[in-house]
Amino acid sequence: MFKTNITQLLKIEYPIIQAPMAGGITTSKLVAEVSNAGGFGMIGAGYMTPNQIREQIKEIKQLTSKPFGINLFVPNEFTYTESEVKSALQKLQPFRNQLHINEENNIDIPTCDQVIETFNEQIKVVIKEKVPVCSFTFGIPSKEIISKLKMNGIILIGTATTVVEAIENQKSGMDMVVVQGSEAGGHRGNFITQSQDSLIGLMSLIPQVVDHVSIPVIAAGGIMDGRGLMASLSLGATGVQMGTAFLTCIESGAHQVYKEAIMNAKEDQVVLTRAFSGKYARGIKNKFISELEKHEDLLPDFPVQNALTQTIRKASSSQENPDYLSLWSGQSPRLAKNQSVKMLFNTILTEAKEIHKRI
């Protein structure tokens, strides 16, 4: 019952992909344990340097002989003015004071050229290290990059939040597409439609995308257990990508304060915000989000705001203070558990088999 075109293409036992959560969550142990359990582990490499990527790939290969993949952020043009940055820093100063951050505001804001150069170097590492699968968020890479990856036998996965974005992924040559429902935690993967116009619930999005593309569709957004897996497969998806469920696992690199915040949260506390990064993302509402809510429209775009809040997030983490952490989470936090990857897989598969029997 678990054999789909995704299990065949990715050479896995179960159609379950661990979402590539950037920022240190997807530890080598987490990725390897997911692949060893019969799913597909993914490195969230959006913020990683090429050297860090190379090192982690080598670590994972020591821990598993099973296939795993990597996710990269597609660079987008961005602009900002000095006055925008100055204004944003003024708004952030009270938080810096509360966290006793004393160092000067020497923020290293990347340029578009630097972001593009890093992305191209990341691609080179993926090819050189022979990672079998590469997925993309925030857009579609150039034809040249797609062609180069395919020439090296790498399977490509795109991300879409609407039917139009899914069609564009197929046209570009992606081998499969992750459809991200509005329930999904973390950053929105939209790249054609504005974030606020692409908030389609997963149960509505799956069948509409399936009717318009011929490539395999992977469902993402609020899926935490066997019920979510079976619902997604019933609607035409051939696999699921799960983030928050793996984030609270023992092997995840998320801070314990972060894990506890998710496990103690209720569904109505999970909101969309651009306060932390300048791009809409879904997470648990805390003091930082609440106090910047009224200024959100004035904040610089990603990755500028993300650079400006970095020291705040780091200090908050080291002080074990959840008030100023980006607590990204999907809309099903009540279903999160602190358990091993193996236990999570056992639960998902047991539930899915029981549902299959009942139906």
C-alpha positions in Angstrom: 0.0 0.0 0.0 3.0 2.3 0.4 4.5 1.8 -3.0 4.1 4.9 -5.2 6.0 6.5 -8.0 7.9 8.5 -5.4 9.1 5.4 -3.5 10.4 4.0 -6.8 12.1 7.3 -8.0 13.7 8.0 -4.6 14.5 4.4 -3.9 12.8 4.4 -0.5 10.4 2.1 1.4 7.8 4.6 2.5 6.5 7.8 0.7 7.6 10.1 3.6 10.1 12.9 3.1 11.6 14.8 6.1 11.2 18.5 5.3 14.6 20.3 4.7 14.3 22.8 7.6 17.2 25.3 7.4 19.0 26.8 10.3 20.6 23.7 11.9 17.6 21.6 12.5 18.4 18.9 10.0 21.4 17.4 11.8 23.3 14.6 10.1 21.7 12.2 12.7 18.2 13.3 11.8 18.7 13.0 8.1 20.4 9.6 8.4 17.8 8.2 10.9 14.9 9.2 8.5 16.6 7.5 5.6 17.5 4.4 7.7 13.8 4.2 8.8 12.7 3.9 5.1 11.9 7.5 4.5 13.9 10.2 2.7 16.1 12.5 4.8 16.8 16.0 3.6 19.5 18.6 4.5 18.1 22.1 4.9 21.1 23.9 3.3 19.6 27.3 2.6 21.9 29.2 5.1 24.9 26.9 4.8 28.2 27.7 3.3 29.5 25.3 0.5 32.1 24.0 3.0 29.5 23.3 5.7 27.4 21.4 3.1 30.4 19.3 2.0 31.2 18.4 5.6 27.6 17.4 6.4 27.2 15.3 3.3 30.4 13.4 4.3 29.0 12.9 7.9 25.6 11.6 6.6 27.4 9.1 4.3 29.1 7.7 7.4 25.7 7.2 9.1 23.7 5.7 6.3 24.1 4.0 3.0 20.6 5.0 2.0 19.8 7.9 -0.3 19.2 11.4 1.0 18.7 14.8 -0.5 19.4 18.5 -0.1 17.4 21.7 -0.4 18.6 25.1 -1.6 17.1 28.6 -1.6 16.8 30.0 -5.1 18.2 33.6 -5.1 15.8 36.4 -5.7 16.5 40.0 -6.6 16.3 42.3 -3.5 16.9 46.0 -2.8 17.1 48.1 0.3 18.0 51.6 1.3 20.1 52.8 4.2 17.1 54.6 5.7 15.1 51.3 5.6 17.9 49.5 7.5 18.3 52.4 10.0 14.6 52.4 10.6 14.5 48.6 11.1 17.5 48.7 13.5 15.7 51.4 15.6 12.7 49.1 15.9 14.9 46.2 16.9 17.0 48.1 19.5 14.5 47.5 22.4 14.8 43.8 21.8 18.6 44.0 21.8 18.5 46.0 25.1 16.3 43.3 26.7 18.7 40.6 25.6 21.7 42.7 26.7 23.3 42.6 23.3 26.0 45.3 23.6 28.1 44.9 20.5 27.8 47.5 17.7 25.3 47.1 14.9 27.9 45.7 12.5 25.4 43.8 10.5 26.7 41.9 7.4 24.0 42.4 4.9 24.6 40.2 1.8 24.5 41.7 -1.7 22.5 40.0 -4.6 25.8 39.1 -6.2 27.0 37.4 -3.1 23.8 35.4 -2.7 24.0 34.3 -6.3 27.6 33.4 -6.0 27.0 31.3 -2.9 24.1 29.5 -4.6 26.3 28.6 -7.6 29.0 27.3 -5.3 26.4 25.2 -3.4 25.3 23.7 -6.7 28.9 22.7 -7.5 29.2 20.9 -4.1 25.9 19.0 -4.7 27.2 17.8 -8.1 30.7 17.0 -6.8 29.4 15.0 -3.8 26.9 13.2 -6.0 23.8 14.0 -3.8 21.0 12.1 -5.6 18.2 14.6 -5.0 18.2 18.4 -4.9 15.0 20.4 -4.0 14.4 24.1 -4.4 12.4 26.7 -2.4 11.6 30.4 -3.3 11.6 29.8 -7.0 13.0 27.8 -9.9 16.7 27.9 -10.8 18.0 28.8 -14.3 17.7 26.5 -17.3 21.5 26.2 -17.2 21.6 25.0 -13.6 18.7 22.6 -14.2 20.4 21.1 -17.3 23.7 20.8 -15.4 22.1 18.9 -12.5 20.1 16.6 -14.8 23.3 15.8 -16.8 24.7 14.6 -13.5 21.7 12.3 -12.9 20.3 14.4 -10.0 16.5 14.2 -9.4 15.0 17.7 -9.0 12.1 18.7 -6.7 10.4 22.1 -6.9 8.1 23.8 -4.4 4.7 25.4 -5.2 2.0 27.1 -3.3 -0.5 27.4 -6.2 -1.5 25.4 -9.3 0.2 28.0 -11.5 3.5 27.6 -9.6 3.2 23.8 -9.9 2.7 24.1 -13.6 5.8 26.3 -13.9 7.8 23.7 -12.0 6.8 21.0 -14.4 7.5 23.3 -17.5 11.0 24.0 -16.1 11.9 20.3 -15.9 11.4 19.5 -12.2 10.9 15.8 -11.7 8.4 16.2 -8.9 6.8 19.1 -7.0 6.2 19.7 -3.3 2.8 21.5 -2.9 2.9 23.6 0.2 -0.4 24.2 1.8 -1.1 27.3 3.9 -0.8 25.1 7.1 2.9 24.6 6.5 5.4 25.9 9.1 8.3 28.1 8.2 8.8 30.2 5.1 6.2 30.3 2.3 7.6 28.8 -0.9 5.7 31.1 -3.2 7.5 32.7 -6.1 4.8 33.9 -8.6 1.9 34.8 -6.4 2.2 37.2 -3.4 2.4 35.3 -0.1 -1.0 36.5 1.1 -2.6 35.4 -2.2 -1.1 31.9 -2.1 -2.6 30.7 1.2 -4.5 27.7 -0.1 -5.2 24.9 2.3 -3.5 21.6 1.5 -6.7 19.6 1.1 -7.9 22.0 -1.5 -4.5 22.4 -3.2 -3.6 18.7 -3.7 -6.4 17.6 -6.1 -6.3 20.9 -8.1 -2.5 20.5 -8.7 -2.8 16.8 -9.4 -5.4 17.6 -12.1 -3.0 20.0 -13.8 0.4 18.4 -13.7 1.7 15.0 -14.7 4.8 14.9 -12.4 4.5 13.3 -9.0 3.0 15.6 -6.3 4.3 15.6 -2.7 2.0 17.1 -0.1 3.3 19.4 2.6 1.6 21.4 5.4 0.3 20.4 8.8 0.9 16.6 8.2 1.9 15.0 11.4 0.7 11.4 11.4 -0.8 8.4 9.5 -4.1 10.3 9.1 -2.3 13.1 7.2 -0.4 10.6 5.1 -3.5 8.7 4.1 -5.6 11.8 3.4 -2.9 13.2 1.1 -2.5 9.9 -0.8 -6.3 9.7 -1.1 -6.4 13.1 -2.8 -3.8 12.2 -5.4 -0.4 13.0 -3.8 2.1 10.2 -4.1 4.0 11.2 -1.0 4.2 13.6 1.9 6.8 16.0 3.2 6.7 16.5 7.0 8.5 19.2 8.9 7.2 20.0 12.4 6.7 16.3 13.2 10.4 15.7 12.7 11.5 19.0 14.3 10.4 17.8 17.7 12.1 14.5 17.3 15.1 13.7 19.6 17.5 13.7 16.7 16.5 17.2 15.5 18.9 20.1 16.0 16.2 22.4 17.2 16.8 24.0 20.7 14.9 22.2 23.5 13.2 25.5 24.3 11.9 25.6 20.7 10.7 22.0 20.8 8.9 22.6 24.1 7.3 25.8 22.7 5.8 23.7 19.8 4.6 20.9 22.1 2.9 23.4 24.4 1.3 25.5 21.6 -2.3 25.5 20.4 -3.3 25.7 16.7 -4.6 29.2 17.1 -1.2 30.5 18.3 0.5 29.7 15.0 0.6 32.8 12.8 2.1 34.2 9.6 4.8 36.9 10.1 7.6 38.6 8.3 9.0 40.2 11.5 12.0 37.8 11.7 13.1 37.5 8.1 11.3 39.9 5.8 9.5 37.0 4.1 6.2 35.5 5.4 6.7 32.4 7.5 4.4 30.5 9.9 5.4 30.2 13.5 4.3 30.4 17.1 3.3 33.9 18.1 5.6 35.3 20.8 6.6 38.7 22.2 8.8 39.6 19.2 6.1 38.9 16.6 3.4 40.7 18.7 5.5 43.8 19.2 6.6 44.1 15.5 3.2 43.3 14.1 2.2 46.9 13.5 5.5 47.6 11.8 5.6 44.5 9.5 4.9 46.3 6.3 7.8 48.7 6.8 10.5 46.1 7.4 13.0 45.3 4.7 12.6 42.2 2.5 14.4 38.8 2.9 17.3 38.3 3.3 18.0 41.8 4.7 15.6 41.6 7.7 16.9 38.1 8.4 20.4 39.5 8.7 19.3 42.3 11.0 17.6 39.9 13.4 20.3 37.3 13.5 22.0 38.5 16.7 18.6 38.7 18.4 17.8 35.1 17.5 21.2 33.9 18.6 21.1 35.7 21.9 17.5 34.5 22.6 18.6 30.9 21.9 21.7 31.1 24.1 19.6 32.6 26.9 16.9 29.9 26.5 14.4 32.7 26.0 11.6 31.8 23.5 10.3 35.4 23.4 12.6 36.4 20.6 13.2 33.1 18.8 11.7 32.3 15.4 9.6 29.3 16.5 8.5 28.1 13.0 5.7 25.5 13.2 2.9 24.1 11.1 -0.7 24.4 12.2 -0.9 21.1 14.0 1.4 21.6 17.0 -1.0 19.6 19.3 0.1 16.5 17.4 3.8 17.1 18.0 5.7 14.6 20.2 9.3 14.4 21.5 10.2 11.0 20.3 12.8 9.2 18.2 12.5 9.2 14.4 12.0 5.4 14.6 9.1 5.8 17.0 7.5 8.5 14.7 7.7 6.2 11.7 6.2 3.2 13.7 3.3 5.4 14.7 2.7 6.8 11.2 2.8 3.4 9.6 0.6 1.7 12.2 -2.1 4.5 11.9 -2.0 4.4 8.1 -2.4 0.6 8.0 -5.4 0.8 10.4 -7.0 3.5 8.3 -6.4 1.4 5.2 -8.1 -1.6 6.8 -11.0 0.5 8.1 -11.7 2.0 4.7 
